[in-house]
Amino acid sequence: MRRTPRGPDRERTFTALYEAVYPDLLRFVQRRARAEHAEDVVAEAFLVVWRRLDELPRDQDDARAWVFGVARHVLLNADRGEHRRRALGVRLASAGPHDVSDAPADGVVDRLDLSRAWAALPDAHQEVLALAVLDGVTGPQAAAVLGITPVAFRLRLSRARRVLRQNLDHEPQRATTPAGLTGRTTP
């Protein structure tokens, strides 16, 4: 952690961080929240970052992961609020079906299979897979975003991949070992 200076230097630090992280953070949030709320969540996350700028890690990649962690916490808080609203009987309209009429048939089937397999994943599995595959965050950085150790992240990622593979009904291919025995390979 570093002590961020006050005044113009603090503003420059924040501005540079904002410009470097905003596009990736917006995509990160859009995959986890309704599209119409994504920019609000990112704005709230950057407000928290501004308030806690003194806690910003020195390393640029670690700082990026830290901002992703802040956004994740903002999303979790929003989810808790949503659950409270549902408990009070307030229902929000859900998004309509996706239009896939212009897509090639094979691609549509693959996307539908992946979409179903993804939807069947528990939220925790979706989170680790999204961090590892979609957000371009390294294992240690993703662990920091989730507030867990890198070893715990690797275990969660391994489990999530296995469950996704099972949901897609794909078995790992068999490989032949030098002794002629068969063994499983992991993709």
N, C-alpha and C positions, 0 to 999 in steps of 0.2 A: 504494500500500500504506500501511497505517496501523499504528501501534504500538498494539496493544490493551492497555488497562490490566489490571492484575492484580486479583484479589479479586472483590468483588461487581460491579464494573463489567464485568469480563470475563464473568462469569456472565450478567449482564443482556444483554450484546451477543450472546452465544451463544444464549441463550433466545429473544431476539427473532428472530434469524436462523433458528433451528430452527422456530419457529412460523410464520414467513413462508414458508419454503421446503419444509417437510416434505411437504405434500400433493402438490405438483407434482413433487418429487423422487421420491416413491414411484411415481407414475404413470410417470415417466421410466424408472425401473428396471424396473417391471412389464412394460413393452413390450420390454425387452431381456433379461430373465432369467425363469427359472421363477417362477411366482407364489409358490410356497412359500419361495423364497429372497429375494424382493424386500425384505422388511422387514429381514432380516439384512444385506443389502448396504447399505441406507440407514443402518442403525445403524453399520456399519463406516465408511461415508463420513463420518458425523457425528463419529465418533471421530477420524478424520484431521483433520476441520475443527477440532475442539477443540484438537488438538495443534498445528495450524498457524494458529491464529486470528490470530496476529500478521501473517500474510500476507493477511488478508482485505482486498479492495479497499474503498475508501471509498464509492463509489457503490453504492446498493442493488441495481440491476439487474446491475452487474458482479459484485457479491458473489454474487448468485444464480447467474450463469453460472459463477463460480469453483467454487461448490459442485457444480454439475452436472458440471463437469470432474473434480472429485475423485471423484464417484460413477462416472463413466465409467472412470477409472483403476482403481477398485476392481473394476468389472466386467471390465475387461481382465485384471487379475491373476487373477480367478476363472476366466476363460476359459483362461488359461495353465495354471492348476492342473488344470482339467478335461482339457485335452489331455494333460497328463502322466499323469493317472489312466487315460485311455483307452489310452495307450501301454503301460501296465502291465496292460491287459486288463480293467479294471473298467468294466462297462457299466451305465448308468442307464436305467431304464424311461422311455419317452417318454409324453407325455400322449395320451389317447384322442381320437377324433374329436369334433368339435363337434356338438351337437344343434341342428339348424336346422328341426325339424319344425313349430314354431309360427310361423315367419317367413313373410311373403308371398313367393310364388314369384319375382317379379321382383327383389325385394331379395336373395333368396338367390343368384340367378344373378349379380347385380352383386357381391355380397360374395365369391362364389367366384371370379369373374374377377379382382377386385382382390387377393384372397388369393393366387391363383396368380401373378399378376404381381408382387406384393410378394415372394413366396418366391423367385421367379426373379432378383430383384435381388441383386447382390453386397452383402455386409454394409456396405461403405463407403457405397454409395448409400442403403441403408436408414437408416443413421445420419444422413446429412445431411438426408434428407427428414423423418425423425422430428423432428429438432431444429427444422427450419423450419416444419413444419406442425402437429405434435402437441404440441410442448413450449412453443410460444409464445416462443421465444428469437429475438432479433434476429440479423441476419447477423453483425455484429461480436462479439456475445456467443457465438454458435454457433462462430465461428472460435476464440474463446478456449477454449471447451470442448474443441475438437478439437486445440488447440495449433497452429493454422495461421493464415495471414493472412486478412483479410476477402475479399481478391480470390480467393485459393485456395478459400475456402468458396463464393463465388458460382459459380466454375467447376465445382466438384464438384456443387453444387445443380443447375446447368443440365444437366450430364451425367446426373445421377440422374433428373431429370424426363424427359429425352429417352428414356432407357432404359425407364422406367416406361410412358411413352406407347407405346413400341414393344411392350412386353410386353402391353399392353392392346389391341394392334392398332388403335390410333386414330391416324390421320394428321392432322396439323394441317390446318385448313380453308384453302382457297385464297381469297385476297382479290384484288380488282381494284384496281390502282393507277390514278392519274389518267390515265396514258397508255394505259390499256386493257391493260396487261400484267398477267399474273398473278404473284403472289408469295406466299410462305408467310407466315402470321402465326403468332406464337407465343402460346399461351394464357397 
